[in-house]
Amino acid sequence: MTPGGERSRSSALVSGAVIALLFAAVVGLQAARERVGTELAPSAATGHVLYVRSPPFVTRAALSYRSVAADVYWIRAIQHYGGTKLSKDPNKQYDLLFPLLDLTTSLDPHFNVAYRFGAIFLAEPAPAGPGRPDQAIALLQKGLQAQPERWEFAQDIGFVHYWWEHDYTKAAEWFRRAADMPHAPNWMSGLAAVTLAEGGNRGSSRRLWQQMLEDPGAADWIVSQARFRLAQLDTLDQIDALERIVMTYTQRNGAAPRTWEDVVHAGYLRGIPIDPERYPYRLDPARGRVELDPGSPLGPLPAADQPRPSIKLETGPSTPLGAGR
């Protein structure tokens, strides 16, 4: 190699190293600035500044370090979501979540977990999430543009329409699209028909999540999500049953029960009713309503905009909901 070639190669290596160091410095500086801002700013303004919002700029700046940069922004997205979710601030703001996920998936268009987990984060209703199913769908559609063969993204869009937007026609359309894609599981082909026939029915919701739970190819986090949603459906069924018990007590005694102890002493339950996570249900005697304990990880429950199923219950000591804590 000629001296000039060596100098050129050396210069390129130095330039690359400098750019990498500058990029790392930018990330570190951004983190440091945010830490300082967190210490100095009032709680309402904490952590809601994103210094780089342009995916094309970040993609160009990252050069061959795009995967590393994608990991950095993915971690930031998780921290932002988790930190905001655990915050005691009554005015929680998840305003950085979509921009961070957009940056992550622009840097690495094959970051499948970021698309699928990110969509769950975005669609989760307040205060557990931003309540933005529209952004969840936009993120998943971005994934489909990058990977048109990924039937999982089409299925996830269908679930967003079904579970959070209650648009069963669109859900069925996306389930059908997913079923037509290569490598889609056999059970996908029946989802569209079930959704159109029984959309909004809690039983059909249970079957959809059960199918995801039993899919042998499902990732661990999908199985965990399906179990969580099935537990929420169990909770909704239990609340319906408990409210009917409260109504029966009120009709027979001429007044609503003041506490669960009143219901237990009357023989309708064996003990204080608890949810699937073993948190006691709250009784509102003024309205005759049963609600989740605010500390229960099962909340917030999905909107119950469908007719409630009929559940036969027995009163007295054998009532299955009477297992005390």
C-alpha positions as CSV (number, residue, x, y, z in Angstrom):
1,M,0.0,0.0,0.0
2,T,1.3,3.5,-0.9
3,P,2.0,6.1,1.9
4,G,-0.9,8.1,0.5
5,G,-3.2,5.0,0.7
6,E,-2.1,4.4,4.2
7,R,-2.8,8.0,5.2
8,S,-6.2,7.8,3.5
9,R,-7.1,4.6,5.3
10,S,-5.8,5.9,8.6
11,S,-7.8,9.1,8.1
12,A,-11.0,7.2,7.4
13,L,-10.5,5.1,10.5
14,V,-9.9,8.2,12.6
15,S,-12.9,9.9,11.1
16,G,-15.1,6.9,11.8
17,A,-13.9,6.7,15.4
18,V,-14.5,10.4,15.9
19,I,-18.0,10.1,14.6
20,A,-18.7,7.1,16.8
21,L,-17.4,8.9,19.8
22,L,-19.4,12.0,19.0
23,F,-22.5,9.9,18.7
24,A,-21.9,8.3,22.0
25,A,-21.2,11.7,23.5
26,V,-24.5,13.0,22.2
27,V,-26.4,10.1,23.8
28,G,-24.5,10.6,27.0
29,L,-25.0,14.3,27.0
30,Q,-28.7,13.9,26.3
31,A,-29.0,11.4,29.3
32,A,-27.0,13.8,31.5
33,R,-29.1,16.8,30.5
34,E,-32.3,14.8,31.3
35,R,-30.9,13.8,34.7
36,V,-30.2,17.5,35.5
37,G,-33.6,18.5,34.2
38,T,-35.2,15.8,36.4
39,E,-33.5,17.2,39.5
40,L,-34.3,20.9,38.7
41,A,-37.6,20.8,36.9
42,P,-41.0,20.6,38.5
43,S,-42.6,17.2,38.4
44,A,-45.2,18.2,35.7
45,A,-42.3,18.9,33.3
46,T,-40.0,16.0,34.1
47,G,-38.6,13.8,31.3
48,H,-40.7,15.2,28.5
49,V,-38.0,16.6,26.3
50,L,-36.6,14.6,23.4
51,Y,-33.6,16.4,21.9
52,V,-33.5,14.4,18.6
53,R,-36.9,13.7,17.1
54,S,-36.0,13.1,13.4
55,P,-35.6,9.4,12.5
56,P,-33.8,10.2,9.2
57,F,-31.3,12.4,11.0
58,V,-30.6,9.8,13.7
59,T,-30.3,7.0,11.1
60,R,-27.7,9.0,9.1
61,A,-25.8,10.0,12.3
62,A,-25.6,6.5,13.6
63,L,-23.9,5.1,10.5
64,S,-23.0,1.5,11.2
65,Y,-24.0,1.7,14.8
66,R,-27.7,1.7,14.1
67,S,-28.4,-1.5,16.0
68,V,-26.7,-0.1,19.1
69,A,-28.5,3.2,18.8
70,A,-31.8,1.3,18.3
71,D,-31.1,-0.6,21.6
72,V,-30.4,2.7,23.3
73,Y,-33.7,4.2,22.2
74,W,-35.6,1.0,23.0
75,I,-34.3,1.1,26.5
76,R,-35.3,4.7,26.8
77,A,-38.8,3.9,25.5
78,I,-39.2,1.2,28.2
79,Q,-37.8,3.5,30.9
80,H,-40.2,6.3,29.8
81,Y,-43.2,4.0,29.8
82,G,-42.4,2.2,33.0
83,G,-41.4,5.4,34.9
84,T,-44.5,7.2,33.8
85,K,-46.7,4.3,34.7
86,L,-45.3,4.1,38.2
87,S,-45.4,7.8,38.7
88,K,-47.7,9.3,41.3
89,D,-48.3,12.4,39.1
90,P,-52.0,12.7,38.5
91,N,-51.3,14.2,35.1
92,K,-49.2,11.4,33.6
93,Q,-47.8,12.2,30.2
94,Y,-46.5,9.5,27.8
95,D,-45.8,12.0,25.1
96,L,-42.2,10.7,24.3
97,L,-43.3,7.1,23.9
98,F,-44.3,7.1,20.2
99,P,-41.3,9.3,19.1
100,L,-38.9,7.0,21.0
101,L,-40.5,3.9,19.4
102,D,-40.4,5.6,16.0
103,L,-36.7,6.3,16.4
104,T,-36.1,2.7,17.5
105,T,-37.8,1.1,14.6
106,S,-36.3,3.6,12.1
107,L,-32.8,2.7,13.3
108,D,-33.6,-1.0,13.1
109,P,-36.7,-1.8,10.9
110,H,-36.5,-5.5,12.0
111,F,-36.8,-4.8,15.7
112,N,-39.9,-6.9,16.0
113,V,-40.3,-6.7,19.8
114,A,-40.2,-2.9,19.6
115,Y,-43.2,-3.0,17.2
116,R,-45.3,-5.5,19.1
117,F,-44.5,-4.6,22.7
118,G,-44.5,-0.9,21.7
119,A,-48.0,-1.3,20.3
120,I,-49.2,-2.8,23.6
121,F,-47.7,0.1,25.5
122,L,-49.3,2.7,23.2
123,A,-52.8,1.2,23.2
124,E,-53.0,0.7,27.0
125,P,-55.7,3.1,28.3
126,A,-54.9,5.8,30.9
127,P,-53.5,5.9,33.5
128,A,-51.6,2.6,32.7
129,G,-50.7,4.0,29.3
130,P,-51.3,6.8,26.8
131,G,-54.5,5.3,25.4
132,R,-53.4,5.8,21.8
133,P,-54.5,2.8,19.8
134,D,-54.2,4.9,16.7
135,Q,-50.4,5.3,17.3
136,A,-50.2,1.5,18.1
137,I,-51.8,0.8,14.6
138,A,-49.4,3.3,12.9
139,L,-46.4,1.6,14.5
140,L,-47.5,-1.9,13.4
141,Q,-48.3,-0.7,9.9
142,K,-44.8,0.7,9.8
143,G,-43.6,-2.7,10.7
144,L,-45.6,-4.2,7.9
145,Q,-44.1,-1.8,5.4
146,A,-40.6,-2.9,6.5
147,Q,-41.6,-6.6,6.7
148,P,-44.6,-7.3,4.5
149,E,-44.5,-11.1,5.3
150,R,-44.9,-10.6,9.0
151,W,-48.4,-11.9,9.6
152,E,-48.0,-11.2,13.4
153,F,-48.2,-7.5,12.7
154,A,-51.4,-7.8,10.8
155,Q,-52.8,-10.0,13.6
156,D,-51.8,-7.4,16.2
157,I,-53.5,-4.6,14.3
158,G,-56.6,-6.7,14.3
159,F,-56.4,-7.2,18.1
160,V,-56.0,-3.4,18.6
161,H,-59.2,-2.8,16.6
162,Y,-60.9,-5.6,18.5
163,W,-59.7,-5.1,22.0
164,W,-59.3,-1.3,22.3
165,E,-61.3,0.3,19.5
166,H,-64.2,-2.2,19.5
167,D,-64.3,-2.0,15.7
168,Y,-65.0,-5.6,14.9
169,T,-65.4,-5.1,11.1
170,K,-61.8,-3.7,10.8
171,A,-60.6,-6.4,13.2
172,A,-62.0,-9.1,11.0
173,E,-60.5,-7.5,7.9
174,W,-57.0,-7.5,9.5
175,F,-57.4,-11.1,10.8
176,R,-58.3,-12.2,7.3
177,R,-55.2,-10.4,5.9
178,A,-53.0,-12.1,8.5
179,A,-54.5,-15.5,7.7
180,D,-53.6,-15.0,4.0
181,M,-49.9,-14.4,4.7
182,P,-47.2,-17.1,4.5
183,H,-46.6,-19.2,7.6
184,A,-49.7,-17.9,9.4
185,P,-51.1,-20.6,11.9
186,N,-54.2,-22.5,10.8
187,W,-56.3,-21.0,13.6
188,M,-55.9,-17.5,12.1
189,S,-58.3,-18.5,9.2
190,G,-61.3,-18.7,11.7
191,L,-60.7,-15.5,13.5
192,A,-62.3,-13.3,10.9
193,A,-65.6,-15.3,10.9
194,V,-65.7,-15.5,14.7
195,T,-65.0,-11.8,15.0
196,L,-67.8,-10.8,12.7
197,A,-70.3,-13.3,14.1
198,E,-69.6,-12.6,17.8
199,G,-67.8,-9.3,17.9
200,G,-68.2,-7.5,21.2
201,N,-69.0,-10.8,23.0
202,R,-66.8,-11.5,26.0
203,G,-66.8,-15.2,25.1
204,S,-65.3,-14.5,21.7
205,S,-62.7,-12.3,23.3
206,R,-61.8,-15.2,25.6
207,R,-61.5,-17.6,22.7
208,L,-59.2,-15.1,20.8
209,W,-56.8,-14.7,23.8
210,Q,-57.0,-18.5,24.5
211,Q,-55.8,-19.2,21.0
212,M,-52.9,-16.9,21.4
213,L,-52.1,-18.6,24.7
214,E,-52.1,-22.1,23.2
215,D,-50.2,-21.2,20.0
216,P,-47.0,-23.4,20.2
217,G,-45.0,-20.8,18.4
218,A,-46.0,-17.9,20.7
219,A,-43.2,-16.0,22.4
220,D,-43.1,-15.8,26.2
221,W,-44.3,-12.2,26.3
222,I,-47.3,-13.0,24.1
223,V,-48.2,-15.9,26.4
224,S,-47.9,-13.5,29.4
225,Q,-50.1,-10.9,27.7
226,A,-52.8,-13.5,26.9
227,R,-52.8,-14.7,30.5
228,F,-53.2,-11.1,31.7
229,R,-56.1,-10.4,29.4
230,L,-57.8,-13.7,30.3
231,A,-57.5,-12.7,34.0
232,Q,-59.1,-9.4,33.1
233,L,-62.0,-11.2,31.5
234,D,-62.4,-13.4,34.5
235,T,-62.5,-10.3,36.6
236,L,-65.3,-8.7,34.5
237,D,-67.3,-11.9,34.9
238,Q,-66.8,-11.9,38.6
239,I,-67.8,-8.3,38.9
240,D,-71.0,-9.0,37.0
241,A,-71.8,-11.9,39.3
242,L,-71.1,-9.8,42.5
243,E,-73.2,-6.9,41.3
244,R,-76.1,-9.3,40.9
245,I,-75.6,-10.6,44.4
246,V,-75.6,-7.0,45.7
247,M,-78.8,-6.4,43.8
248,T,-80.5,-9.5,45.2
249,Y,-79.4,-8.5,48.7
250,T,-80.8,-5.0,48.3
251,Q,-84.2,-6.3,46.9
252,R,-84.6,-8.8,49.8
253,N,-83.4,-6.5,52.6
254,G,-84.9,-3.2,51.5
255,A,-81.4,-1.5,51.6
256,A,-78.1,-1.9,50.0
257,P,-75.3,-3.6,51.9
258,R,-72.9,-1.2,53.5
259,T,-69.9,-3.6,53.5
260,W,-69.0,-7.1,52.2
261,E,-69.5,-8.3,55.8
262,D,-73.2,-7.6,55.5
263,V,-73.4,-9.8,52.4
264,V,-71.3,-12.5,54.1
265,H,-73.5,-12.5,57.3
266,A,-76.6,-12.8,55.1
267,G,-75.2,-16.0,53.6
268,Y,-74.6,-14.8,50.1
269,L,-70.8,-15.2,50.2
270,R,-68.3,-17.2,52.2
271,G,-65.9,-14.4,52.6
272,I,-64.6,-11.1,51.2
273,P,-64.5,-11.6,47.4
274,I,-61.1,-11.2,45.8
275,D,-60.0,-10.8,42.2
276,P,-57.7,-13.2,40.4
277,E,-54.6,-11.4,41.8
278,R,-56.0,-11.8,45.3
279,Y,-57.0,-8.1,45.8
280,P,-60.3,-7.6,47.6
281,Y,-63.1,-6.0,45.4
282,R,-64.4,-2.6,46.4
283,L,-68.1,-2.2,47.2
284,D,-69.8,1.1,46.5
285,P,-73.1,0.8,48.4
286,A,-74.5,4.1,47.1
287,R,-74.5,2.9,43.5
288,G,-74.5,-0.9,44.1
289,R,-71.3,-1.1,42.0
290,V,-68.4,-3.5,42.5
291,E,-64.9,-2.2,41.4
292,L,-61.3,-3.3,41.4
293,D,-59.0,-2.3,44.2
294,P,-56.9,0.6,42.9
295,G,-53.8,-1.4,43.8
296,S,-54.8,-4.4,41.7
297,P,-52.4,-5.0,38.7
298,L,-55.4,-6.0,36.7
299,G,-56.6,-2.4,36.2
300,P,-57.7,-0.6,34.3
301,L,-60.2,-3.1,32.9
302,P,-61.3,-3.0,29.3
303,A,-64.5,-1.1,28.5
304,A,-67.5,-3.3,28.9
305,D,-69.5,-2.1,26.0
306,Q,-71.0,-5.5,25.1
307,P,-74.0,-7.3,26.7
308,R,-73.0,-9.0,29.9
309,P,-73.2,-12.8,29.8
310,S,-75.6,-14.6,31.9
311,I,-73.9,-16.5,34.8
312,K,-75.7,-18.8,37.1
313,L,-74.7,-18.4,40.7
314,E,-75.7,-20.1,43.9
315,T,-76.0,-18.1,47.1
316,G,-74.8,-19.3,50.4
317,P,-71.6,-21.0,51.6
318,S,-70.9,-22.8,48.3
319,T,-70.7,-19.6,46.3
320,P,-67.4,-19.8,44.3
321,L,-66.6,-16.1,44.8
322,G,-66.7,-16.4,48.5
323,A,-63.1,-17.4,49.1
324,G,-61.8,-14.9,51.6
325,R,-58.3,-13.5,51.6
